[in-house]
């Protein structure tokens, strides 16, 4: 499976070191500098930093980006024509090579791709004296990003071709008849590229999995998984291993744990949840403070290192949530049964227990293994009803038992107190600079055949935020507990860097089209104005667009043993502890926490950094698959509404068309410029608009327009719209 580029190790890593060194040498192109001079310009003087600089100088010299003109002295290679970087292919089948240290990407015309695929790590030769500043030709594919592709097999008499549907794939794949797995003509398959001979127009491959007929629901869902390099069914031997695990509660094991079975404990989850990996316990102490326990399914008790079950869980690294199914990280015997904190059952748990005062301040904490008993299970809707009405009388229309029932006064008091504490904790977090993302989630009502018959929006209410705050508290405090230890201990952190200045400036330009503004002068101003923006757009036509664009300005969160804090949450220390059923990093955190509670030595940083990088990669693949499944369902839903008229908002403007997001269901599609008949429109990049040459009519980002569905392409998961006109024109 393809993996992303691993991060460099080191406790004090100098970020973007290649780019910084090259920038220093470019500014003094006629001078040669040694590592001490470069260290001085970078304002570092410790041995670790100097060693990083020495290694990076040798690396850059080896790539001929710099020249060693004298022993230990380096100068920029002004005549350097060859570079290495990652290829990004556009929808027009041209490409750009992104090179670390170069300010501008290198444009690669389609004819010069020379058998490289999107995402490949390549060597590129840069031409001189061309119209473009950086234009080149790929001279070598150093490493393929991926060698497997999903496409439709078109059979001839003695061979076949697989037509790959990806917009970034510019060639089909030749498959000899004896390597088709006897797949029928017009079948969706997974094909592996084996070779691309010099004299061949297409690469040679073999079919390694038959997925089904084009357009069929199950075929598309399986395709989404394998396109992203993700698993689906568990191997038989893994299922058998999981089935043989003793999941009974043993007296001998209970004696090793803190027994909290007598403490009031309950779960709050989505109405349709099948696994419950976290529970809350609540007790009022004699001093008037509260004991709050965050209890997490003790996956690591059953998931032992070195077993085939652990290896499978690590490779998957995460559960995957497609629109119509969950592809779990663990077999059902664990995820839905033994490790699920189901009501009225004793379970092994790993807990963070806090003494909290009425100001929502933690005054004492304890971490360790426990045994708990869940007294009740609530859906978010039920907990929300308790919060809003302050009673335990839950009506049948929101009850998960399908009948009205009354819950105990003790549970009502617990829910209301926890809600009050959560609101105080959230207020403190916001005042510290946390960003408040309450993005509307698009959900589908599916019939028995998994056909989308309706769309609804899921929003976060007090009950959701209650659970969120206590999960955040546990994650933060566990991370602080280990992160502040001396000497330093290896741990897995959830890291989130500050947003990119250019992305923030771009967001500022876009939201100004809707009358909003940002303060980009300093960190506090940025955070305050982002929160104000997100609050101001709530309920507005542009909310989903602005929420999405704001999230995109944020850096991607990732796992690492090198802690940099979590910008979005405004935490100096943060880890994932609360969801080991669906996230492998949480399993690693449980294991490491227990190791240090037992007084053992620090684990290998190199080993856990590699594992963290793998988990980050798999998370990104899963997120991509989840988005693909949502897009497919949107297209499928709209296919039944072709030629109907919808009101939408212009959510994107490009040189080839405008994107429209339909207001009532958030489905997004494109109106191609060539399909607008009223005039010839040109793209105005500065105004985020298209302008008619003759009429000077303008369609701008944020404008409301009416459209009809021109085409819903299920295979490409793409919607094409016809533009009817602006809202003002149509409703006149």
N, C-alpha and C positions, 0 to 999 in steps of 0.2 A: 504494500500500500504506500502511496506517495506520502511523504512527510515534508513539512515545511523546513526551512533552513533553521538549524538549531542555534540557540543563542550562545554567545561566548560565555565561558565561566569566569568567575573572579568576584571577590567580595566588593571591590571598588571599581567596577567596570566604567571606562570612559566611553560614554555614548557617542556614536557616529565618529569614531576615531579616524577612520579612513578619510572621511570627508573633511574633517578638521585639519589633518596633516596636509592633504592635497591643497586645501584652501590657503594654508600658510605658505606653502612652496610656490603656489601660483602667484601670490602677491609679490614674491621676490624671485622671479624666474631666472635671474642671472646669478643668484647666490646659492651656495651649497651650505646646508645646516646640519648639525649633528643632533643626537637625541636630546642632549642637555638644553640646546637652544630652543628646540621645539617644545620641550617640557616647560621651559620658562614662559614661552608665548601662550601655552595652555594653562599657565598658572597652577601647575602641579609640581610637587617636589618630593613625594614619597616614593619608596623603592618599587612598590607594586605598579604605580602609574608609569614610572620610567621603564619598567620591564615590558609593559603593554606597548609602549611607544617603540621600543627596540624591536619587538616581535612584528609590529605592524609595518615598520620601515622595511624590514627584511621581506615581508609578504608583498608589499607594494613594489619593491625592487624586483622581486621574482616575477611579478606580472608586467614588468617594464613600464609601469605607470610613473615611476621615478627612477633616476639614475644615481648610482653610487660613484661620484666623480673622484673621490679620494677616500681613504680608509675611514669609514664611519661618517662620511659626509654625503648628504643627498640633495638632489636638485630635481625639479619637475622635468619630466620628459616631454618637451614641447612638441616633439615629432611623433608622439605616440599615436599609432593608427589603429591598434587592436585593443578591444575592451571585452570584458566579460560581464554578463548581466542576465536578467530575466526577461523573457519575451512576453509582451502583452499584445495579442492579436485583436484588431478591431472588427466590428461587424462588416466593414468593407473589405475585410481579408488582407489589409495591410497590417503592419505591426510597429511597435515601439520597444526598444530594448532599454530597460531601466538599469543603469549602472551606478553602483555605490560610489559616491565621490564626484559624479558628474552633475552639473547643475541642470542640464537639459537632457531629455531622453533622446535616443537615436532612432530616427525614422527609418523603417525598413519597408520599401515597396514590396508588393505581393510577389513579384518575380524574383526577389532576392531573399525570400524566406528560406529557401534551400533545405526543405524537408524538416524544418523545425515546427513544433506544435506550440500552442498557447501554454505559457507557464514554464517552458523549458529553460534551463540554464545554458546559455550559448556564448560562443565567441563571435564577435562582430568586428568587421573592418569598416572604418569610417572613411568615406570619400572626402576629398578636399575640393574646394572651389565649386560646390554645388549650390543650387538656389537655397536649399535649406542649410541651416547652420550645421546640423548633425544629420547626415543621411548615410546609410551604410548597407552592408551585405553580411548576412550570417555565413560564417566560414566553417563553423563546427558546432554540433550539438554536444555539449559536455555532459549534460544529465537531463533525461526526460522527466517531466513532472508526472506524467502518467502514460501508460502504454495500453490501457483498456478503455474502450469507448462503446457507447450504446448507439445502435442504429438499426435500420431496416435492411434485411438481407434480400437482395434481388438476384435470383438464380438464373443462370444461363445453362447450357447443356453440360459443360464440364467444369464450371467455376461459378463463383458468385461475387457480387460487390456489396459491401455494407455501406449504405448511405447514412453518415452520421448527422444527426439533426442539430447539433450544437451550432450556434451562429458564428463561432470562432474556429470551426473546422472547415478547411478549404479543399479537402480531398476525400474521396471515398477510399475504402480499403478492400483490396483484392483478396479473395479467399478461395483456395483450391477446393475442389469438390470433396476431397477426402478429409478436409478440415472444417466441414460445415456442421458436424454433429447430426447430419441428416435433417437439418432444419428445412422446413418448407419455404417456398418462395413467399415473399412479403411477410416475413416474420421478424419481430423485434428480437435482437440478440445482443449479447455482450461479446465483443470481439477484442482479441489481444493482438497488438502489432508485434510481429516477430522480426521483420527485416524490411529494409527499403533499398532494393538493389539500385546501383548507379544508373542503369539503363531503363528503370521502370518509372512510369508516370505516377503510380500509386504504391503505397506501402503494402506489404504482404502480411496477412494475419490469419488467425484461426478463431473459430467460434468456441467460446468456453462456457456459455450459458444461453439457453433458449428462454426468453422472457414472455413470449405470447404474441398475440395479434395486435397490430397498431390500433390505438384508440380505445382498447378495452381497459376498463378501470384498473384491474389488477395488474395488467401489463405496465401501465403508466406508473403505478406506485412502486412496483419492483424496479422499474427503470430509474426512478428518482433515487432510490437507495444505491443501486450499483453505479450510477453515474458519479455519485459522490464518494465512491469507495467504501460504502457502509455495508454491514452485515444485515441479514434478516433472520433466518431460522438458526437455532442453536444446533451445533453438531450433536449427533446422537449420543456420543460418549460423554459429552458435557451434561446433557440432560440426565443421563443415567447416573453420573457422579453426584449431581445435585439431589436426585431422588433418594440416594442412599445415606445422605447426611442425617444424623440424629438431631431432630429439631425439638425434642421434648425438653421441658424445664426440669433440671436436676437439682436436688437438694444440695449436693456437693458444690455445684456451681453457684447457687444462691448464697452460700456462706462466704464466697469470695467477693461478694458484691454488697453495695449499700442497698438495703431492702427498703423500697419506697412504695410498697404495694398498698399501704394504708393511707397514703396521701392522695387527696382528690386529684384525679388526672383525667384529661380528656383530649380529643383531637378535633381540629377544625380544618376541613379540606373541601375541595370542590364536590358538588353533589354526586358527580359520576366517578369519583376517584375509586381506584381499586387497590392502591397501596398507600399505606399511611406511615410515612417514615419519621414523623415528628409528633410529639405530644407535649402538652403543658401541664404542669402540676401547680397547685396553689394552696398555701397555708398562711394563716395569720399568726404571727409569733406573739409571745407574751409581751414583748417590748413595743408592740404596735406596728412593727415592720412586717414585710411580707416575704415569705420564702417562695420563690418562683423557680420551678425546674423546667429546663428545656431538655426533653428526653428524645434521643435519636436512636433509631433501630441499630442494634449492635451487629452490623454486617460483618465486621472484622472477626467476630467470634466464630462465624461459620466459614468465612472466606479466608482460607489459610494460604500463605505464600507458598509458591512452588507447585500448587495443584493445577490441574487442567482447567478447573473452574475459575481460579484466580487469573490464569493466563488469558482465558477468554474474556473475562471482565475487563482486564487491562487493555486488551486489543480494542474492545468496543469503547471503553473509557467513558461512555455516556449513554443514557437512554435517548431515543429519538422519537419526537412527537410529531407525527404526520397528522393531517386533518382527520383521517379515518382510523388511525391505529397508533399504538405505541410499540416501538421495537425496544424491548427492555435490555438493560445492561446485564441483568441477572435472570436466570430461569424463574418461572412463575412460582415454583415451590418455595423459593426464598422471597421474591419481591412481593408476591400477593398473599403469602401464607405465613411462613415461619418468622419473617422479619417485619411483617406489616403489623402495626400497633392497633390491631382490631379491638373493638369494644368487648369488655368482659373477658379478656384473655390476659394471662401473665406473659410478659415478654422480657428478654434480655435487652437492656438499653445502655447507651453511653450518654452520660448526662453532664450538663452544666447547670449547677444549682446556685442561685444568687439570693442573698438577703438584700432587699431593696426597701428604701425608706419612702415616705409619702411624696418626696420631691423627685422620685424616680432615679435616685442615686444608688449605685451598687456599693454596699458597705462591707460585704463579705462574699466570697465565692468559693466554690468547690467543683472539681472536675474528676470524673471517674466512672467506673462501670457500675450499673445498677440493675435492679429488677423492678419492674413497674406493672401496674394493673390499670388498664383504661376503663374508667367508669362510664364514659359516654362518647359517642361520636356525633359531631355536628357538621352539617354543611355550612358554607359561608352564609347562605341566606338565613339559616336558622340563628346563627350567632348574631347576624346583623339585626334580626328581629328583636333579639334580647336587648341589644345595645339601644335600639331606637325606642322600644316600648318599656324597657326596664322591667319586663315580666318574663316568666318562663312559659307562658301559654303560646305555643307555636301552632299556627293554623295549618290545616291540611294541605293548602295549596303550595306551601314551601317546605313542608315536612318531608324528610327522606323516608319516613315510615308510611307515608300516604294517609295519615290520620292525625287529627289534632291530639297533641299530648302536652302535658305540663312537666317541665323539668324542675329539679329541686332548687330550693332557695339558695343552697350553698353554691351550686353551679352558677346561678344567676349572679350572685355576689362576686364570684370569681371572675366571670366574664366582664362584668361592669368595672371591677377594680383593675383588671389587666388592661382594659380599653383605656381607662384614665391614665395609667402609667405609660402605655404605649404612646398616647398623644403628647405627653410631656417629653418622652424620649425623642419623638420625632421633631418636636419643636426645637429641642437642643441641637439635634443633628442639622436641621436646616439653618439655624443661627451660626453654626460652625462652618457653613459653606457647602453643605451637601446639595446636589442637584435633584429636584423633585420630578421624576419621570412617571406620570400617570397616563401613559399612552393607551388609547382605546385599542383593544384587541378585536380583530374581526373573527367571528366564529360562524360555523355553518350548521344548520339543521339538516341532518342526513336521514334519508329513509332507509328501509331494510336493505336496499341494494347499494347503499352508500352514495346515492345520488343526492346532490345538494338541492334542497327544496326551499331553503330560506337562509337569510343572513341576519345575524344579530351581533350586537356589540357588547363586549365585556369590559366593565370598568371596575376599578379598585375602590371598594368602600371601606368603612371603618374596620369591619371584621377582617378583611384582607390585610389591612395595614397593621392590625393588632399582631397577627401572626408574623408579618414581615419584620416588625420592630424587634420582637423577641428572638427571631432567627438571626437578625443582624447583631443583636447583643451577644448571643452565644458565639457567633463567628468571630466577632471583634475581640471578645475577652479571651477566647482560646488562643487566638493569634498573639495577643499582647502577652499572655502568660508564658508562651514559649519564646516569642520574639525578643523579650526584654531580659531573658536569662543570660548570665555571664558565667563561663565563657559561652560564646554564641553556639546555638544548636541549629542543625539543619532542619528546615521546616518548609512546607509547601504553602506559599502565599498566593492570594488572589490579588493581582496587581492591576492598577489602572493609572495610566500616565495622564498628564495635563493635555488639554485639547491643542491641536495644531493652530498656530496663529493665522495661517492662510485660510484654513477652513472656517475659523471664526469670522474672519473678514468677509468671506463669501456668504456665510449665513447672514451677516449684517446687511449685505447688499440685497439678499433675497427677501428678508422679513421687512425691509423698508418699503417693499412694494405693497405691503399690507398695512403700512402705517405704524409699524413697530420699530423700536431701536434698541441697541445694545451698548453698554458701557464697556469698552475693551481696554481701559487704561491700566487696570491692575486685576489681580486674581479675585479680590473681594468684589470689585465692580462687575467682573465677568459673571461670577456665580450669582450675585444678587439680580442682575439684569436677565440672566437666563431663566431663573425661577419666576421672575415677573412676566417674562415672555410666555412661558409655559402656562402660567395662570391666566394671562390675558386672552389666550387663544381658546381656552376651554369653552366648548359650545359654539365656537365660530366655524364658518365654512372651511377655513384654512387650518383647523386644528390638526387633523391627521398629517397634512403636509408638513407643517411647522414642527410637530413632534418628531416626525421621521427625519427631517433635515437636521434638527438639533441633535438627535441621537447620532447621526452620521458625523457630526463635528467631533464627537468624543473619540478618544483613542480606544482601540479594542482592548478589553480586559483579557488577561492571560494568566497562566500559572507559572510560578518561578520560585526558586529557592532564594533569589535575590530580592529582598523586599524594597519596594519604592513607595508603598502606601497605596491607598485607593482614592483617587481624586473625586470621583463621582459621589462617593459616600462620605468624603471628608474624614476618613480614618487613616491614622498613621500605620496601623497594623490591621490586616484583614485576611482571613482564610475561609475556606469552605469546609464546614464541619457538619452541617445539618441535613445533607441529602445523600448519604452513602448508598442508598438503594439505586439511585440514578446517576451518580457522579463518582468516578473512580478517585479523583483528587480528595474527596471527603474520606474515602477508605484509607488513603495514604496519611491523611491528617490524623485519623483515629489511631492508626498504628504508631505513628511518631509520638503522639501525645502519650499513649500508654507506655511507650519505651522510656520516655523521660519521667513519667510518673513513677516508674519502676527504678529510676536512678541510673539508667544505663547511659553509655557513651553516645555521642552524637553520631547519627547515621551518615552515610556517604553523600556528600553534596552532589558529586558528579552523577551518581546513580539517580538521585531524585530530581536533578535538573533535567536529565534526559527524559525521565518519566513525565515530568511537568510539560515539557515541550510536546511530547506525544499527545497528552491529554488536551492541550490547547489546540493542536491540529484537528483532533477528532471532534472537538466541540465546534470548530469552524465548519467542518464538513457536515455535521448534524444540523447546524443552523441553516446552511445552504439548502439541505434537503427539505427542511421544514418550510422554508420560504417557497421552494419549488412546488411543494404540495398545496400550499395556499393559493399560489398563482394558478395551478391547474384547476383547482376547485372553482376559483373565480371565473375562469374561462368557461368551464363546464356549466356553471350557473348561468352565465350570460348567453350561452349558446341557445338556451330556450327562450331568449328574449330578443332575438335578432329582429331588427326593424322597429323595435320599440324606442320611444324617445326618452332620454334621460337628461337631467340637469347635472352638470359636473363642474369641476374647478380645474383650471389649467395648472397642472402640477409640475410640468417640466417643459422646457423649450430647447430645441436643438436645430441644427442646420437642415435636418431631414424631416422634422415634424414636431408636433406638440403633443404632450402627454396630458390626458384628461383623467381625473379621478372622479368617479360618479359619487355624488354626495350621499345617496341613500344606502349604498352598499360598499363603498370604498374600493370597488373594482377599478383598476387602472388600465387604460388602453391608449393607442396612438392614432392621431389623425395625421396622415402623411401630407406633406405640403403639396405634392403632385395631385392629391385628391381634392384639394380645395379649388372649386371651379370659379368662384366669384372674382378672382384676381390671381396674379402671380406674386407669391409672398416670398420675401427674403428674411433671413435670420438676423436679428439685431442683438448681438451678444451682450452689449452693455445694458440694454433695457430689458433683457430677458423676454424678448417679444419677437413676433413676426410682423412685418409691415408690407402692405400691398403696394406694388410699384405704381399702379395707376390711381387707385383710390386713396392711398396712404392710410388705409384702414389698419388698425393695430389690434392684435390679440396678444395680451401680456400675461405673464405669470400671475396667477391669482384671479384672473377674470373668470366669471361664471358664464358657461356656454351650454347650449343644448347639443346633444349628439345622438346618433343611432348606431347600433352595432352593425358594422359592415361584414366582419368576419371574425369568428371565434375559432382559432386554430389550436385544437387540443394537443396535437403532436409537438408543436413549437411552444405551446403554452403562451400564446400571444393573442391580444385583442386588437383589432383594427376598427376604428370608428369613422363615421361620416360626420362632418361638422355641419350642423343646421344653422347656427348663428349665435350671437351673444344673447344673454338672458334678456337684456333690454329690448333687443330687436324682436325676439320671438314672442315676448309677452305683451308687446305694444298692441 
